[in-house]
Amino acid sequence: MTFRALVVEKDDEGQTSASVRVLDDDRLPDGDVTVAVEFSTVNYKDGLCLGPGGGLVKTYPHVPGIDFAGTVEASDDPRYSPGDKVVLTGWRVGEVQWGGYAEKARVKADWLVPLPEGLSTRQAMAVGTAGFTAMLAVMALEDHGLRPGQGEVLVTGAAGGVGSVATAILAHLGHEVAAVTGRPEQEDYLRGLGASRIMPRADLAETVKRPLEAETWAGCVDAVGGAMLARILGQMNYGASVAAVGLAGGASLPATVVPFLLRGVNLLGIDSVMQPYDNRVRAWDRIVRDLPMDQLEAMIQPATLADLPDLGRAILKGEVRGRVVVDVRS
């Protein structure tokens, strides 16, 4: 038995290349469950794994793809049977273990969740790791007191995968969403997702010496990090929270502790990789309930395995809008 996969290899000079290849089933890694993959997607980590690696990939040849959805083909675990629809995000699949850019994947049963009722495998990957992370961020803000009517909620990197889903979910829940983007041509797209205000990235990119500015935001989902996050912390309402989900603007945080001490601001770290099973199910249930499917459809850019090398380079440059859905069978 064979399957098609996008395989990344590294030469003696450290240069990587990716191509679609046909592999034997015995090349699959060890695991409890074999899945016939139907769809995957493209995340920032995938861009790294498709190219230079970013320190995420330890051994080559490698099959990237940090998430996938499909149908169980074989299982040694009683929780799953052939024919079951499943979703995988996280657990370093696609980084240290072969991932979803293939027609088959073999993984531990603990890493899977059943496909939520009401979602197709295509829709699940339109959500993907980015949308799952966005939902975790919204849940964390709610757990720390965010409610509709408290004021504007800021979403940075709003035209990206996490930002797009966060914008749509927050607007659906009744929040006023201020969407930050460095791509002014995406204004109509973001307003279509429910954003009530579009903020140019430049308005927040410049650092200021004052540790506190006027209280402006009732909450924030931040995919940028760096100097922008530092500045946003000084603009949060008293007791408000920022859910940090990314570092597109850098990993450093040139901030002071003043917003935490004088305004009781909360900085919430959001990790989607090692989330426990119960919280994964909770997040997926909320996605089905609180993410409008028509808006999800508006985010989708279809792709095939052969498109992935170019898409990997594009996402690292911030040139991918919304959600790429990869049909690995085409």
N, C-alpha and C positions, 0 to 999 in steps of 0.2 A: 504494500500500500504506500502511496506517495501523497504529498501535499505541496502546494505552492506557498512560498514565503519570501518576504523581503529580507535578504541577508546582508548584514554589514560586516565587512572585513577590513583588517588593518594590515598594511604592508610593513616591511622592515624599516622604512623611514617614518613610520607613525602616521601615514596618510590613510584615511578611511575612504571606502567606496561602498555603495549599496546597489544591489541588483536583485531582481526577482528570479528565484531559482526553484527547482523541483527537488524536494528532499524525501528521503525514506522515513516512514513512521518511526523507525528505531532511533532516529536522531532526536526525537522529542525528549525533554528532560523527565526525570522521575516525578511522580505525582499520583494522586488518588483518582483524579477525574480527567478524562480526555473530552475536550469540547470541540465540536465542529463550529469554528468561529464564523460568524456572519458579518459583523461590523466591528470596526474599531474607530479611532479618531486621532486627532493630532493635538498634542499638548506641548507646552514649552519644553518639558523634559524630553519628549519624543524628538524635538528638534535637536537637542544636545546629543541624544543617543544615535540619531541618524547621521550626525556629523562628527565633531571632534570628541564626543563622549562626555565632556564636562566632568570627568572623574566618576561618572555613574556606571559605566560599563567596565566590567573587570576582565572579561575574557572574550576573545573573538575566535571564530565567527559568531555573530550575535543576531538575534531576531528581536527588534525593538517592539514597542507598542505597549504602553503602560495600562491600557484598559481594553476590554472587549466584551461583546455579548454574543451569545450563540446557543447551541443546543447540545446537551450532553450526549456524547457518543458511547462512552463506556465509563463505568464507575465502580471502584472498590469500596466506596463509602455508602452506607445505607441511607444517608440523607439525600442522595441524588441518584436518579435512575435515567437510563437512556430515554431521550425525548424531552427531558426537563429543560426549560429555558432558564439561562443563568446570566449573571453579570459579574464582571470582575473589575475592580479598581484598586490600585495600590499594591501593598505588600512587596514592593520593589520588583514586581513582575515587569518585564520590558527593560529592566536595568541590570540586575544581577542574574535574573532568570529570563529565558526566552518568553516573549510576550505575544501580543495580539496581531502583529502584522503577518499573519499566516492563516491558512485555511484550517489549521488544527493547533490546539494548545493543550498542554498537560500540566495541571496545577494541583496544589493541595485543596482538598474540599473545604477547609477552614477559610480559604480566601474568597470563596464564592458566596453570592447571595442569590436567592431565586429572583427571576425577573418579576418586578412588581406588576400586579394585575392592573391592566389598563395601559401598559406600555408595550410597544413592539421592540424588538431588538434594535431596529434602526433608531427609534426614538430614544432608547436607553443610551446609545452612543452619541446621539445629538446632545444629550445631557453630558455623558462621559465624566471623566475625572474633574473637569473644569466646573460643570454644573453641580456635581456632587459637592465639590468644595464650596461653591457659592451657597448651596443650601446649608451646609455646616456653618458657614459664616453668619447667615441670617438667623439660624437657630441660636447661635452663641449670643448674638446681639439681643435677641428676644429673652434669652435666659438671664441677661443682665439688665432687663427692664425696658427695652425698646418697644414702643407701641405706636401705632398710627396716630397722627395728630400732634405729636410732640415737636415736629419741625422737620426740616429737610434732612434727608439721609444722603450722604455723599458716596458715590461709587467711582473709584479711580480706575484707569485702564478700562473704561466702560465698554469700548467696542471689541475688546478681546473676549475670550471664551468665558472666563469667570465673571467678568464685568457684565457681559451681555445677559447671562442667566440671572445674576444678582439684580440687575436693573428690572428685568421682567418680573421676577418674584416679588421684589419690594413694592413695585407699582401695583401688582395684582393684590397685595395685602393692604393697600390703601395708603402707602407712604408717598410723600413728595420726594422724588428722586432727582438729585443734581448729578449729572453724568459728566465726568471729566475725560476729555480725549484730546490727543494731539493731532487728530485727523478731522478737520472741520467738515470734510465731505461726508462724514458719517452722521451728521446731525439728524437727517430724516430717518435714518435707520434707528438711532437711539430714541428719538421721539416715538417711533412706531412701537418700541418696546415698552414705552410708558414713561420715559424721562420727561420731567416737567421743566428742567433747565439744563442747558448744555454749557459747560465751563471749559474754556480753552486750557490746555495743560499748562501753558505759560503763566497763567494766573496763580498757580500754586507751586511752580517749579523753582521760583526764586526764594532762597532762604532769607530770613529776617533775623535781626539781632534780638528782638523782643521775644521772650519765652512764651508770652500770652498775647493773643489778639482778641478781637471781639468774639463772643460766643456765637457760633454760626450753625453748627451741625448737631443734630440729635443722634446721629450714629454714622458710621462709615465702614464700607467694605473696601479695603485698600489692597490693590494688586501691584503697587509700584514700589513701596518701601523707600529707602534712602532719604534724601532731603525733603521730598514731598511729604512723606509720612511724618517726619519731624515737624514740619510746619503745620500739618493738619492737627496734630496733637494739641497745639496751642490755640486752635480754633474751635475745639469741641465744647459743647454745652456742659454745664456742671453735671458731673456724674455720668456723662455719656461714654460710649465705648467705641473703639476702633477694632475691627476684626482684620488682622493682617494675614493675607493669603499669598503674597508673592513679593518678588524683588526685582521686577523689571527695571526699576530705576536705581538699583544698587543694594548691596547687603548691609552697608553701614547705616547707622542711625544717629545723625548729628543733632541730638536733642538734649534737653535738660529734664530734670525730674520735676520741674515746677508745675506742669499741667497735672501731674499725678497728685502732688501735695496740696495745691491750692484749689483745684477744681475736681478732684476725685475722679479723673479720667481713667478709664480702663483700657489697656492694650491687650487684646485677646489673640493669642497665637492659634492659627487654624492649621492642623495637620490632617490630611485626608488619607495618608498612606497606611498608618497603623491603627486606624479607628476600630474599636471593638464591634463585634457583629451586631449587637442590639442597636447601637447608635447608627450603624449603616442602614439597617432596616428602617429605623425611624426617619432618617434623612430621605431615603427613597420613597417612603410613604408620603412625606411632605411634598416631595417633588411632584408626584402624581396629582396631589391635591392643589398645590399652589403655583405651579408653573403652567401657564396657558399653552396648550399644545399648538395653537395657531401661531403664537409668537415664537415658540421653539422652531417651528417649520421655517419661519422667516430668517432664522439664524443659519440655516444649513447650507453648506457648500459641499457637494458630492465629490468623491475622489476614489481612485483605484490604487492598488499597490504600486503601480508604476509612477503615480504622481507624487509619491511620498518624499523622495529626495529633494525635489524642488520645494515642496510644502514645508519640509523641515528647515530649509534655509530661510524661507519666508517668515516663519513664525518667530525665529530668532531675531529677525529684523523688525518685528512688530507690524508685519504687513498682512497678517491673517485676520479677517473679520469673523466674529461669531464662531460657529462650530463647524469644523470639517468632519464629515461622516465618510469613512472609508469602507466601501464594500469590498472585502478581501476576496470575494469570489469572482470579481471581475478584473 
